[in-house]
Amino acid sequence: MPRPLVYPVIALMGGIATGFSFTVPNLPLQAVLLVLFSGLLATLIRRKPSLTLSLAAAAIYITGILNINLYLADIPGPRHIVRQLNEGNLTVEGIIDEVPEESPEGKVIVVAARRILKEKRIVPVEGRVMLRTGIDVGLQYGDLIRFRCRLKQPHNFNNPGGFDYEKQLRLQGIMVQGSVRSAADIVLIRGGLANTFKMSVEKVRSRLRQMIIDNSAPPAREIIRALLLGETKPIPPSLRENFNRTGTSHILAISGLHVAMVASFVIFLVMLAMKSSPYLLLRFNARRVATVASLIPVLIYASIAGLGISVVRAAIMLIVFLAAVVLRKERDLFNTLALAALIILLVNPYALFDVSFQLSFAAVASLIFVSPLFVALLRSKQSDKMTASRSPLNLLNGISESAKSFSANKALERIVDLLRKAANNFLLFIALSLTATLGTLPFILYYFNGLSTIMLPANAVAVPLLGMLALGLGLAAVITLPLSTPLAALLINLASLPVDLSVKAINFLAALPGSYLRVTTPTVAEIICYYLLMIGLVLLIRSKIVKATPPGEPPARTTVFWKFALPALILFFAADALYLAARGHFRHDLQVTAIDVGQGSATLIRLPAGKNMLVDGGGSSAGSFDVGKFVLAPYLWRQRIGRIDVVVLTHGHPDHLKGLLPILQNFSVGEVWTNGRDAGTEDYANFLRLIEEKGIRHRIWETKKSSIAIRGVSVTIFNAQLPEAGIRNQAAQFRAENDGSLVLKIGLGKINFLLPGDISAVREQDLMAVGTDLQSAVLFVPHHGSFHSSSEPFLRAVQPRIAVISCGRDNVFHLPHPAVLKRYTDLPAQVYRTDLHGAVTMTTDGEAVTVRTAVGE
């Protein structure tokens, strides 16, 4: 059977994906697995291969579910630290069991908890805790520490299709997190209590890290640390963004490229040494000896790089491929790739959901499938008239033959031959880079919502400078460090030169207009059809141009595929593009969504005829987490929204403003509405700067009441016109900013939505005095449910049937206030909360309102 390992891998992936998406009890699965094994034994005895294959695939599928259940479905025991939540500040002791991650915002420390100290008693506990701290605690892997903080359970931003942060941490065995803000709240008790081998490796890494810090300057220092130690967090966010925009970020994260470079360098040196000795060439197989010799350096590099999940995965992939070469089983590389995937997923099933795993295997599979086509095209003979007439390589071949006829000029012949080889290698490099790009394109669009238009030239610069020169010099420094520290320091200094040059090139390319295009998130159906189209095109080119049939692929199958599948795929993409372009124009209803942005506010309003309005963007004054970048923008892209016609900033507080900054940066924005009050903060200054830089129309609503109509929807805007001068008390300034919120009343037919921002009862009274009918079916509860808002006269004036509260789970303000909740239930009004229900979407045709929530009640 051709490629026998491909089918088990597909079955295993299916089982892992099923277990990840659905909760399936272990006991019935184990019973089914026992039945399948019995059936397998019977089919093997009776020699029924087709039935054996089906039963084996089913057994592997069940195994995949059971494997992922070990991480997701196990119920924590009574001693697990998750049982100690919501008990205030706790004093916990535990061992740091992962190398602390460093970043510009602070450190992330994972601790295996041992016990909790409660007054005069000790409570034994187990489980892992993720600590965040912005202070330099100077702790390392293997340290026994004591810390004091309030423990919390991780939680998601519950928006449709959003990232499942809770489940991702659960896969790592983390169900509890905390934050340490003071050096007095975390102390070292003793060190050296973890795995001896890993601690020894970490000592070497610490020495190498310090040498890099002492002998290089930013940003080369951070990039060399990423290349050698796998530490990407210290790289400045702006530089990381430029690497993303140029499609070269894969060089910064240790992956198959880096491990393959190490192996290739060792293989080259061993082959060079063996070629110098005819005896060795005759006595041994040089290729196999060089391949075996590369295994140890690969393992050393993986250890120095920190033995992280992505590093170990890359090392396993390469070792499997090298083993295939040694065993002379490299002919079918798809089978070898499947074996690598099988090993990785059996050991680490949650790797299936890791972006780097998906990108790595997509790139390698694409190279295996497509690269023979490019190689065949580049090496085609001059007898192929089409290739001969168009290929620049054949032009060099002709020049070379002409030079050979004039044997007197051997130097010219040599130069032409070198040029021909250089051109061949360059075109092959471009072809392989293009192949890897095409193979990973759907995943890049799905996860990063962007496409670099300069990926090929950027990689042509960055891969040689960083992946070859800088990495090679850095590895030489690693090798020489035990022998000579000054020599290792010199090599690090030399490695800084290509790094600095590449950074300048990356920054220049990233700044070019049109170098990076933002796209909305593709669907699973679009991704599948893309790969089917890619496979079909390669098969067609192979059969029509190269006249070669893929191994194990009957020619008739290719013909049948293209007779029926090609028109269907073309029709699918044409219909899909037409639908995306026209879907908004046929919209007649009004849809309002309170997006879950934690303790803040962001509301998406989808108007008839495809117009979109975004009111506020969420954000936080504390912490470095960018709600706009990681929550709001991905939500909009998943909704296939790339343009916001109107962005409204109700007022300048960070929980409404900060999330809008990435929106202005990454989306096409028609105009911005504000109340005209300068918040006097750096975030507000950046907000105004982006408006000016992007050439966005800035409309300031100065009057107390204004009205416009957008596509049949009435929009009434209320501005408080509060005085800015004379308020010196900080608390009074805060209240004035809240009461200065723009208030929007949006209506279609008989249904109105009232969005009052963060106003208090004082401003509520002012609104009622304007003389406008405030009655609305839906009220976005003022100031996240604050006790000082939602006054009873105001609620009687609005008479809402539905109340929506935008607030964060376990927020420090303890909002919404219980008394406010009682006011709404007494109306009565149906209350929806983003902390409990996630995103709340309300749709109306002008007569009635339907409500849909991301999380069930």
Protein Blocks (a to p, Z undefined) as FASTA:
>chain_A
ZZkllmmmmmmmmmmmmmmmpccdfklmmmmmmmmmmmmmmmmmnopaklmmmmmmmmmm
mmmmmmmmmmmmpccdfklmklmgonbjaddddddfbdcdddfkbccdddddfbdcehja
ccddedddddddfbdehpaehiacddddddddddddddehiacfklmmmmnopabdcddf
bfklpccfbghiacfklmmmmmmmmmmmmmmmmmcccfklmmmmmmmnopaklpcfklmm
mmmmnopmmmmpgcfklmmmmmmmmmmmmmmmmmmpmklmmmpcfklmmmmmmmmmmmmm
mmmnoopaklmmmmmmmmmmmmmmmnopampmmlmmmmmmmmmmmmmmmlmmpmklmmmm
mmmmmmmmmmmmmmmmmmpcfklmmlmmmmmklmmmmmmmmmmmmmmlmmlmmmmmmmmm
mmmmmmmmmmmmmmmmmmmmmmmmmmnopacfklmmmmmmmmmmmmmmmmmmmmmmmmmm
mmommlmmmmmmmmmmmmmmmmmmmmmmmmpghkaccdddddfklmmmmmmmmmmmmmmm
mmmmnopacehiafklmmmmmmmmmmmmmmmmmmmmmmmmmmmmmpcbdcdddddebjad
ddddddehhiacdehjbjafedjbdfklmmmmmmmmmnopabdfbacdfbfcfklmmmmm
mmmmmpccfbdcdehiaghiaklmmmmmmmmmnopacdddfbfbdcddeehiacddddek
iafehpabfklmmmmmmmmpccddddehjbccddehjadfklmmmmmmnopafbdfbdcd
ehhhpakgoifklmmmnopabdcddddehiaklpacfklmmmmmmmpccdddfklnopad
dddehlaccdddfbdZZ
